[in-house]
Amino acid sequence: AHGGVNGGANMFPQLYVQMYNAAVNGERERADELKQLVLAISNTIYAASDGPSRIIKGIKSVLAELGVCDDQMAEPFTRHTAEGRKLIQQHLAELLPRLN
C-alpha cells in the first residue's frame, strides 16, 4: 500500500489535493506554501485541547462546525467543552480565508 488518509483531509480535502498536485507537478514553492497551512492546522485545531483524543476531537469539532457531522465521540472520549468549541471556531475563522 502507498499513502494514507490524513486527518486533515477529512476537514479540508481541497488543501490536500492542491498540495498533492503541486508536489506531482514539481511546484515546490506552492507545495511548501500549502505545507505551511497543514502545519497551521496542526498547531491550532489539533492543539485546541490536551490528551490522547485531541486530534480526533479537533477533527470532529471542525466537521461539526462545517455541518458535516456531529462532534459526539465514542466513550470514553468526550467532545470539546463550550470553551474548546469557541477556540475551534476562532481557529477556523483564521484558517478558512487562507484555504480559499
C-alpha positions in Angstrom: 0.0 0.0 0.0 1.1 3.5 -0.7 -0.1 6.7 1.0 -2.7 7.3 3.6 -5.7 9.4 4.6 -4.6 12.3 6.6 -7.0 13.5 9.3 -6.8 17.0 7.8 -8.1 15.7 4.5 -11.4 14.9 6.2 -11.8 18.6 7.1 -10.1 20.3 4.1 -9.8 17.9 1.2 -9.1 20.6 -1.3 -6.0 21.6 0.6 -4.5 18.1 0.4 -5.5 17.7 -3.3 -3.8 21.0 -4.1 -0.7 20.1 -2.1 -0.5 16.7 -3.9 -0.9 18.3 -7.3 1.7 20.9 -6.6 4.2 18.2 -5.5 3.4 15.9 -8.5 3.8 18.9 -10.9 7.1 19.9 -9.3 5.7 23.2 -7.9 7.9 23.1 -4.9 7.2 26.7 -3.7 3.5 26.1 -3.9 3.7 22.8 -2.1 5.8 24.5 0.6 3.1 27.2 1.0 0.4 24.6 1.3 2.5 22.6 3.8 2.6 25.7 6.0 -1.3 25.6 6.1 -1.2 22.0 7.1 1.2 22.9 9.9 -1.1 25.8 10.9 -3.9 23.2 11.2 -1.7 21.0 13.4 -0.7 23.9 15.6 -4.3 25.2 16.1 -7.0 22.6 15.5 -5.1 19.6 16.9 -3.7 21.7 19.8 -7.1 23.1 21.0 -7.2 20.5 23.8 -4.9 18.1 25.6 -5.0 14.3 25.8 -4.8 11.4 23.5 -8.0 12.2 21.8 -7.2 15.8 20.9 -6.6 15.2 17.2 -9.9 13.3 16.7 -11.7 15.8 18.9 -10.3 18.6 16.8 -11.4 16.9 13.5 -14.9 16.1 14.8 -15.3 19.7 16.1 -14.3 21.2 12.8 -16.5 18.8 10.9 -19.4 19.8 13.2 -18.7 23.5 12.5 -18.7 22.8 8.8 -22.0 21.0 9.1 -20.7 17.6 8.0 -21.4 15.6 11.2 -21.9 15.8 14.9 -19.0 16.2 17.3 -20.1 13.4 19.5 -17.3 10.9 20.3 -17.5 7.3 21.4 -16.9 6.6 25.1 -14.7 7.0 27.0 -13.9 10.2 25.0 -15.9 13.4 25.1 -16.5 16.3 22.7 -14.9 19.7 23.3 -16.2 21.8 26.1 -18.0 25.1 25.1 -14.7 26.8 25.6 -13.0 24.3 23.3 -15.6 24.7 20.6 -15.2 28.5 20.8 -11.5 28.1 20.3 -12.1 25.8 17.3 -14.5 28.5 15.9 -11.8 31.1 16.3 -9.1 28.9 14.6 -11.5 28.2 11.7 -12.2 31.9 11.3 -8.4 32.4 10.9 -7.8 29.4 8.7 -10.7 29.4 6.3 -9.8 32.6 4.4 -6.3 31.2 3.9 -7.7 28.0 2.4 -9.6 29.7 -0.4 
